[in-house]
Amino acid sequence: MTNVHTLTFEIGTEEIPAFDLHKATLALPQITEQALDGARIPHGDIRVLTTPRRLIVMVDGVADTTEALDEVFRGPSVAIAFDADGNPTKAASGFARGKGVAVEDLERRVEGDVEYVFATRSLPASDVAELLPEVLGSIISAISWPKSCRWGRTHEYFSRPVRWLVALLDEQVIPVEFAGLVASNETRGHRFLAPGPHKVPTAADLPVVLESAYVLTSEQAREQAIRAGVAEAEQTWNAHAELPEKTLLEVTNLCEYPTVLVGTFDEEFLLVPEEIIVDAMLMHQRYFPLYDDNHKLTNHFILVSNGNPACAETIIDGNERVVRARLSDAKFFYEEDLKHALDTYVDRLDEVVFQESLGTMRKKTERVVRLAEHLAKDAGLDEVESADVARAAYLAKADLVTNAVVEFTSVQGIMGSYYATAAGETDQVAQAIADHYRPRFAGDDLPESIVGRIVATADKLDTICGLFAVGQGPTGSSDPFALRRSAIGIIAMLEAGLNVSLVDAVNASLDTYQASGVEFDRQAIYDQIIEFFVTRTKVILRDSGVSPDSVEAVLATGIVEPAVIIARARALEAARAQSAEVFDDLATAYARAHNLADTALGDTVDESLMDVDELALDKATNEAAVAVERALAVDDYDAALQALAALRTPIDTFFEDVLIMDKDEALRNNRLRLLNRFVAVFANVADFAKMTKTAK
């Protein structure tokens, strides 16, 4: 019976960047499994543990030896492998060489009616311990890093310099070599609290040894420790903290033994806009602000330390000094910015390049104002709201050149809102400036007001149209300007009730670019942009569970307005779900009618040539045509679908009882004209021929 063992492999490093470490943590199980399986090493479960200074792989159930293996490969037919004189051809030689056998060792076997050559290769069992140095070394090189470095006199690369290696098969040391290091059974503990080295008796003992050396070896354990510390701090200070997922993940992977502490800053800094304080602490320093029960920012913050808990007071004092300096800067920048009205910054936008071929942010502002005015008119806004749209569009980018935003970039738009309020702009204008970057990602809140949504749409659409015009649209998986995200944001606002035409808006935007002297193929770029939005709309519908054939049925009518596509596709999907049999049969009947219809005959029928079933279909078709036209005129797609559903019985009866391709040409053509009329009723609703049978 084969004995099984525990394999542990640790790569000790300088501190690895937090997000790079997280990606490696996710990738290592598969990398390890592929390396072991590639060497035919039998094994059990794979567990990965990581900290900023180490990557650990632990494998259970590793066998003493690999399994012996007999492999049989079928090659070319004998007729191809040997010539007329029985000599091996290049095909036979190449096949044998590729399988590592001699040509004369190829065997002939008959499969079916054909005789083939076969290569048989036997791989004996191997000692796993002898294979592991190479296998574990391959794991190191297989880890992909966004950026790697080389250190000392070695030629190997890794995310950060590798300082030690531990490789154990139970108590046996596996001599893995990398960058001048040879693996041992000695690990390192926490850099400050228990640096080590620490001896690891057996492979299974490594986690216990590290925990005794103040190292929490998993992301989950460190996050749990942080959350527990935050909960205790919240209770102590009668406050609550928000832990953004991204920042929490980063903090979790910046420490090996996290200690949660609470710092304080001067209350005078609370006079600065809250967003700057949060940005300074959360984004720049990775501190978590504390809020009171009314969700008002307090002058306390949470920090996560990787230092000695016994030195908590010193650690807090040092971090408070850092915060004081950052907030002093923020306060100074904010007060300096307030000395000038927001509109005085607009001309300085000529200092900021939007895109090399499209000019400055000042030029973009001019285009966005014109496009926003077009959208306001299209949406039917009154004079007051239209004026707010134009003003908000004019001021939206002004804060980009203010001191506060230059230093704290994540608060762009938000600071513009504060400065607009201070300058006496209307609440609508100020709120629209704050909201015009929204939605920034899938699921983000939309701008609160119609003014904000129009400005946001104008800003995003100007970017999309401009970059397409200069050949910088997305390609494949590459989208450096996040145009897909912008398109999804526009579609979300249209779906939420922004009642404007995307087609007209695209044309208006392209007009502004042509007027500014940008040269491009107008029709080609227009087509690309519309197709881009249609594709994004299809993705949105697919991700929300709408079946592809429902989407294609709607798109086949030629509709390109995203809000209309979404509304109709979802209505069609809902109708199919509620009356699956009706719509399946109707789709079948429509497809049959569509295939038989002959548009060259027209659709004027002679009632005198019709029998009762034909007259019934003619009457139902006339009624449905009127009902569909009325429903679509008021965007009542549900009613249009109900009108079509009413055609199911008369069309089924027609196909059952009427001989369409009658020998009498007059009867045949009259019946085909009736089918033309039937098909025409569907033209502006959906192409039912695109719909497949609903799964039962």
N, C-alpha and C positions, 0 to 999 in steps of 0.2 A: 504493500500500500504506500502511495506517495505521500510524503510529509508536506505540510504547507506551512508557510511562514508569513510574517509581517515585514513588508518593505517600507522603509522611510527614507525620503530624500529631501534634504533641506538646502536651499540656495540662500546664503546669507549675504546681504548687500548693504550699501549705503541707502539712505531713505529714497524709496521709489515714489514718484508723483502719484497722488491719491487716485486720480481717475485711471491712470495707466495700470495701477495695481489692481483696481476693480476689474478691468477688462481681462487682465491676466488671470485673475481668480476664476472668472467664468470660463476661460479658454483651457485652463490646465487639465481638467478632467478628460476632455476629449484628446488633447495632445498626448497625455500619459497613456490612455487606452490604445491609441493608434500605435505608439511606440512599443508597448508590450505585445499587442496583437501582431504587429509586424515582425517581431522576433519569435512569435509562436510561444510566448510564455503564458501558461495558464495562470489565471488570477481571479480574485474575487472583487469586492467593492473597492472603489477608488474614492478617497477623501482628500480634499484640498484645504489647507489652512494657510492664511497669509497675514502678514503685518507689514508695516512700511519697510521693515528691514529683513524680510524673509519670505520665501515662497516654499511651502512644504507640501509634499505629496506623500500620502500614506495609502498603501495597497494591502488589502487582506488576502489571504488564501493563495499566496504565491508558491507554486510548486517547486520541487527540487530540480526537476528536469523538464524540458520540453517534450512533447509527444512525438514519437517517430511518425513519419508521414510518407505515404506512397502517393505520388502524383502521376496522373495519366493525362496526356495532352493529345488531342486529335489534330493532325496536320492536314496537308493537302491530299487530294486523292492520289492513288498510285499512278494514275494516268498522267498526272501533272508532276509528280515527284520523281518519276523515272522516264528516261527517253526510250526509244524503240529498242535500243540495245541493252536496256536494263541498267544504264548508268544513272546515278543520282543527278538531278537537275539543280539549278540554283535555288529553286523553291524548296527542295528537300534539304540542301546544305544550310540554307538560311534558317529553316525551321529547327533543324538539329542544333545549330549553333546557339540559337536563341533559348533553347531549353537546356543547354549545357550537356548534351549527349553527342556521341559520335554518330555519323550518318549510318555506319554499318549496324548500329544498335537499334535503329528504328524498326518497329514491328508493323506488320500488315494485319489489318482486321477488316472484316466486312460488316458494314452497318447498312441495313436495308439492301439496296441493290448495288451499293457503291463500296469499293475497297479503298480504305484510307491508310495512311501511315500514322503511327502513334509513337510518342516518346514517353518512356516511363522513367520517373526519377524518384529515388528513395532518399529521404532526408532522415538521418538517424537522430535519436534523442540527444539533446545537448544539456550540459550542466548550466542551470540558470545563473548561478553566481558568476560564471565566466562570461556570460552574455551581458550582464547588467552594467558594467562600466561603460560600454558603448551605448547601450540603450538609454541609460540615464543621461549621458552626455548629449545624446540627440534631443532630449527633452529641453535642455538649456537652449540649444540653438533653434529649436522650433518655436519658442515663444516670440511672438511678434510685438514690437514696441513702436509707438509713433516716432520716438527719437531714441537713439542709442548712443553710447559713448565708448571710447577706448581709453584705457588707463595704463600707467606704467610703461613697461616695455613689451607688453603683450599685444597680440593682434586680434584677440577675440573682442566681440562687442556685446554689450548688455545695456539695459536701461540705466543702471548705475553700477559703479565698480562692485565686483563680487569679492567679499572678504573672507568667507569660509564656506565649506561644504560639509554636510553630514550625509552619509549614505550607509544604511544599515539593513541587513537581512537578518532579522532577529538580532543577535549580538555580533554577527559577522560584519566587519567593515568592508564595504565595497569600494575599491580604489578608483573612484571617478576622478578624472583630471579635467581642469578647465582654468584657463588664464593663469597658469603657473601654480595653481592650488591642487592639492590632493585631498579627497574627502577623508574625514576621520569620524570619530564618535564624540567630538567636542563641539558644542553649540555656544551661542552667546545669548546672554539675557538682556534685560532692559539696559539701554545705554548708560543711564545714570544710577539706577537703583540696584542693579545686580549684573554688571557687565560680563563677568565670567572670565575665562571659559568655564563651562559646565559639562561634565561628562554625562553621556547618555548611555545607560547600561544596555538597553535593548531598544529595538525599533519602536515598539509600542509605548515606550516610556517618554518619548520626546515631548508630547503635549504636557505631561505632568511636570517634567523638568522645567519647561519654559514657564508654566504657570507659577512654579515656585520661585522663578526668577523675574516675576512681575511682568509677564508677557501674556496678554489675552490673544490667543492665536487665531480667532475667527472674527470676521466682520460682524456676525450676529452677536457674539459675546460683547464686543466693544460697543456696538450700538445699544445693546440692552443696558450696559453699564452707564452710558451717557444718558439714556432716557430716564433711568432710575435716579441719577444725580440731578437731572433737570426737574423731575417731579418733586424731589426733596427741596430744591431751591425755591420752586414755585410755592410750596407750602410755607416755607420759612418766611418768604418775602410777601406772601399774600398777593401773588401776581401770576401771570401765565406767559409762557414763551411760545413763539411759533418756530417750528423746526422745518424749514424748507428741505425737501427731500435731497436736492442736489448738494446743498451746503452740509447737511447732516452726513451724507455719504463721504464728502471730502474730509470733514473733521474726523469721522470714524477711521479713515485711512491715513490720518496724519499722526496717530499716536498708537503706542503699544499698550499703555496702561493709563487710560483716560481718567482724569479727575475733574469733576465739575466744580467750578468756583464762581462767585458772584462779585462783579466789580461795580463801581459807581462813578458817575461823572457829574460835573457841576450842573445845577438846575438851569443856569442861565442859557445853556445850550439848547434847552427845550423850546426856546423862542425861534430857533432855526426850523424850517420846514421838516417835518418828521421824516420824509422820504430821504433827505440828505443824511440824517443821523443813521437811519437804518442802512443805507447804502454804505456809509463809512464803516459801520460795525460789521454788517452781515457780509457784504461783498468784498471789502478790503481786508478785514481782520478776522473774518469767520467767527464773530461773536453773535450770540443770539439776544436780541433786545427783549426786555420784559415789559409787559403791558398790565394796566390795572383792570379792574372788573368792567370798566366802561370802554375797554380796548383803547385806552389812551396811553401813549408811550410814557414810561417812567424813566428816571435817570439811573436805572440799574441794568446790568447786562450780564449774560452768562458767557463764560469762557471755558473751554475744555483744554486742560493742561496735560502735557506728557511728562511733566517734571515730578519732583519729589513732593508728595502731599505735605510733608513736614515743613516745606518751605512755602506754604500757601500764601502767607502774607506778603512775602517778597514777590511771588509770582503775580499776585493781584496788583500790587503797587506798580510793577513794571508795565502791566497791561493797561492800567489806568493812565499812566503817563502817555502811552501810545494813543489811547482814545482821546485824551485831552488835546494832544497835538493835532490829530485829525479833525476833531470837531472845531478847534480854534480856526483851522484853515477854512472849514466849511462855513463857519459864521462870518469870517472875513470876506470870503467870496460872495456870499449871499448879500451882505450889506453893501458891498461895492457894486454888485449888479443892480440893486434897487436904486442907485443914484441916477440911473438912466431909464427912461421909458422903454418898454419892450420894442416898440416900432423903430427905435433908433438903432437897433441891432440888425434890422433887415438888410440894410445896404452892406453891412459887413459880411453877409453871406456870400459875397463875391470872393471872399478869402477861402471858401470851402468848396472843393471840387466834388460835384455829384458823380460824374463819370466823364472820363477823358473826352469822349466824343459828343457828350451831351451837355457839357458846360458846368457851370457852378450851381450851388444850391440856390443862389439868387435867381438864376434862370428857371430852375425847377419850381421855385415859388411862384413865378409869373405864370408858368403853365398850369400849375395846380389851381391857382385862383380862377383862371379861365375855365378849366374843366369843372371845378366846383360850382361855378355860376351856371354852367350848362346843366349839371345834375340838379341843382336847386330848381331851375325852371322846369325840367322834366318831371320832377317830383311834385310840382305844383305848390311850392312854398310861397308864403305870403311875403310882402315887402320887408317886414322886420326880420324874419328868419333868413331871407335871402341875403340881407345885409350882414347878418351875423356869419353866414357861411363864407362870404367873401372876406370878411375881416379875419375870421379864424384861419382861413387858408393862407392869408397874407402873413399872419404872425406865427403860424404853426412851427416853422423851422428856426425862428429868430433866436431861441435860447441855445442853439448849437454853438454860438460864439460867445456865450456868457461864461464867466469865470467858473461858476458852479458846475455847469455841464461839462466844460472842458476837463475839469478835475474828476467829476463823478458822472461818468457817461450814462449810467443806467437810469438817471433821473431826467433824461431829455423828455420834453413834452410836459412832464409834471412841473418842472421848474418854470417853464413857459407859462403854465397856468397860474402859478403864484405871481409871477411878474405881471401878467395880464390883469389880474385882480387888483394888484397894487397900483397899476396905471389907470384904473377906472374902466376897464373893458367890461362888457356885460357878462353875466354869469354863464350865458350860453356860449359865448366866445371862449371864456376861460376853460370851461369844461370840455369844449371841443378840442382845444389845444392839448389838454391833458390826455384825451382819449384817442387822438388821431392815429397813434401807432397800434391801437387795438383793432381786431384781436391779434395778439403777437404769436399765438400758437394755438393748436387745436384744443378746443375746450375753453379758451380764454374768454373773458367777458367781452361783449360787444360794446361799442360806444353807447353811452346812455341816451343821448338825444339824436334826433334826426339831423341836426346840424353837425354833430360829431361824426355820424355815420357817412354823411356826404363828404366831409373833408377827408375822412379816413379812406373812403373809396377812391376819391380823386388822387390822393397821394400814392396809394398802392397801384392804381391803374396807370398813372403817369410813369411810374418806375417800370412796370411790365411792358408797356407799349414802347417806351424809349429803348430798353435793352433789347427787345426783339428787333427793333428798327436798325440797331447797329450790330446785329448778329450775335448778341450775348444771351440768347435765351437758353433755358436748361437743355442739357443733352444727356440722355440716359439717366444714370444715377447722379450726375453732376449738376448741382444747382447752387453755385457760389453766391448768388444774390438772393437766395431764398424766395424766388418768384413763385414757386408752388405754394409756399406758405401764404404769400400775399394774395394769390388767386383764391385760395381756400377761405381767407378772411373776407374777401369781397363777396364770394358766393354765400357765405354765412350771413352777411348783412342783407343781401338780396333776398335770401330765403326768409329772413326774419321780418321782411315787410318793407324794405327800401324799394319803393315803387318807381324804379327807373329802368330804362332799356340799356342793357350792357352793350348791345350792338351799336346803338347811337353814341354811347359814351366812348367806345373804342374809336369810332370814327372821329369824334370830337377831339380825342387825345392825339390821334395821328395828324389831325389838322394842325394842332399847335406845334407839332414837331416839324411838319412841312413848312409852316409859316416861319419857323426859326432857322430854316436853312439846312436841316438834316436831310440828307438824300437817301432814299430807300424805295424799293418796289412796293408801292402802296397796296395793291391787291394781294400780293404774295404775303406781305407782313400781316395784313388784316386777316387773311385765311389762317395763318399760323397762330395768331392770338386767339381767334375764335375756337379753333381746334384745341388749343391749350386749355381754354376754359371748359369746353365740352368734356375733354378727357378728365379734368379735375372733378367735374360734376359726376361723371361715371364712377370715379373712384370713391367719392363721398357716398353715393348711393349703394355701391357694392359693400362698402365697409359698414353701412347701416343695415345690411341684410336684404336689400332689394335684389331680386334675381336678375341676372344679366339680360335675359330675354325680354323682361318687362322694360328695361331701360332701352334696349335696341328697338323694341316695338315703338316706343315713343319717339326716339331719335329719327326713325325712318320717315317720320312726317316732315322732317326738315327743320324742326324747332331747334334753336341754338341758345335761347335765353335760359340761363341756369335755373332761375327760380321756377320757370314754367316746366322745364324738364323734371325737376325734383318733384314738384306738386303732382304732375301727371303720372310719373313713374310710381310714386307712392300710392296714388289713388288707384292705379291699375293693379298694383300688387295687392292692395287691400281688397279690391273687388274680386280678384281671382281667389284670394283666400276665403272669402265669404261665400262665393258661388263657383267653386272650382270646376264642377262638371259643366255648368253653363258656359264658362269661358273657354274651357278646353274644347267642347264641341263647336263653339262659335269660331275658335281659331282654326279648327279642322275645316269647317264649312267655308270660312273666308279663304283659306289657302286653296281649296278646290275651286272656288269661284274666281279667285285671282288668276289661277292657271288657265281657266277656260275663257276668261273675259277677252274680248277683242276690241281694243279702244278705237280701231279704225271704223267700226260700225256705228260709233256714237252711242247715245243713251236714250234716244227718243223711241218709245215703245208704242205699239198699236194694240190698244185694249181689246179690239174686236177679234184679235187672234189668240187671246188668252183664255185658258180654262180657269176654274175656280181657284186652284192652288197658285197659279201665276198671278191672278188678280189679288189674292191675299198677300203674296210677297210684294207686289207692286204697291199696295196700300200701306203695308208695314214699312216699306222702304221710304215712301214719301213722308210718312209721319216721323220716322226716325231722323230723316234728313233735316226736317224743320226743328225737331227737338234738339238735335246735336248743334245746329247753328245757333239756336237761342242759348244753349248752355255754354258754349265756348265764348259767346259774346260777353258773358258775365263771369268768365273763368270758373264756371261750375263744372269741373271735369267729372265729378261723381255722377251728375245728372246725364252728361254725355255718355258715360259708360252704361248707365241704366237704359238709355235709349237704344244703344247697340245691343244690349242683352235681350231686349224685346224682340230682336230679329231672329233669335235662335230657333224658335218653333217654326215660323214660316219658311225659313231657309232649309231646315231639316226636311220638312214636308215636301218642299219643292224638289229637292234632290231625290227623295224617295219615290215620288209619284210622277215626275215629269221627265220625259225623254228629251234631254237638251239637244243632242246632236241628231235631231229628226231628219229624215230624208227630205222632207219638204223644206226647201231653202228659206222660205218666208218665215215659217215657224221657228226654224233653227236660229236664224239671225235675230228674230224678235226676242227669243229667250236669252241669247247672248247679250243683247242690249240691256235686258233686265238685269243680268249679272253685272254688267258695267255699272249700272245705277247702284246696285247693292254694294259693290266694291267702293264706289266713290263716296258713300256715306262715311266710310272709315278713314278717308284720306287725311283729314285734319285731326284725327284722334289718336290712332295707333295702327301700325302695320301688324295685324294679328298673325300674318304668316311667319313673323319672327318668333312667335311664342310657341314653346314646346309644351308637351303634356305635363300637367302638374303631377308631381310624385304623389302616389297614393299611400 
